[in-house]
Amino acid sequence: MVNVTKSGTKKGAGRGKSTFAKDRRRKHHHYLVSVYYADGEKFGRVYTDKEKASRFAERQRRSPVVKSARITQVS
């Protein structure tokens, strides 16, 4: 009897940066702005323009009730 072992890594292990930039089908990207408030509330808004997302996040960060605001690329 021969023992056969599967070599390689598991699916999903070691996920790195997404390949959004390499996808030629995409006409634009989506950026999610997540705003976390001091009272525990969370708010999110999606933009297709990174500059508008950055301006919105900076405007929210100036508010005294905002704990943090971050931008993530979702597609």
C-alpha positions in Angstrom: 0.0 0.0 0.0 1.3 3.4 -0.9 0.7 6.5 1.3 -0.2 9.6 -0.7 0.0 13.0 0.9 -1.4 16.1 -0.5 1.2 18.9 -0.7 0.5 22.6 -1.0 -1.4 25.1 1.1 -5.0 25.1 2.1 -7.4 27.3 0.1 -7.7 30.7 1.6 -4.5 30.4 3.7 -2.1 33.3 3.3 -4.4 35.7 1.6 -2.7 38.9 0.7 -3.6 42.0 -1.3 -6.5 41.6 -3.6 -6.1 41.7 -7.3 -8.6 44.5 -8.0 -6.0 46.4 -10.0 -5.5 43.5 -12.4 -9.1 43.0 -13.3 -9.6 44.5 -16.7 -13.4 44.1 -16.6 -13.8 46.8 -14.0 -14.6 50.3 -15.2 -14.3 51.8 -11.7 -13.6 50.7 -8.1 -15.7 51.0 -5.0 -14.4 52.5 -1.7 -16.2 52.0 1.6 -15.8 54.8 4.2 -16.5 53.4 7.7 -17.2 56.0 10.4 -17.1 54.9 14.0 -18.7 57.2 16.6 -17.8 57.6 20.2 -21.2 56.3 21.3 -20.6 52.9 19.5 -22.6 53.7 16.4 -21.1 52.7 13.0 -21.9 54.3 9.6 -20.7 53.3 6.1 -20.9 55.0 2.7 -19.7 53.7 -0.6 -18.0 55.9 -3.2 -16.7 55.2 -6.7 -14.2 58.1 -6.6 -11.3 57.7 -4.2 -10.9 61.5 -3.9 -14.5 62.0 -2.8 -14.1 59.1 -0.3 -11.0 60.7 1.2 -12.7 64.1 1.5 -15.7 62.6 3.2 -13.4 60.7 5.7 -11.4 63.8 6.5 -14.5 65.9 7.0 -15.9 63.2 9.4 -12.6 63.0 11.3 -12.9 66.7 12.1 -16.1 66.1 14.1 -15.6 65.7 17.9 -18.0 62.8 18.1 -16.2 60.7 15.5 -13.7 58.2 17.0 -12.3 57.0 13.6 -12.9 57.0 9.9 -11.3 54.6 7.5 -11.4 53.8 3.8 -11.3 50.3 2.4 -11.5 49.2 -1.2 -14.3 46.8 -1.6 -14.2 46.1 -5.4 
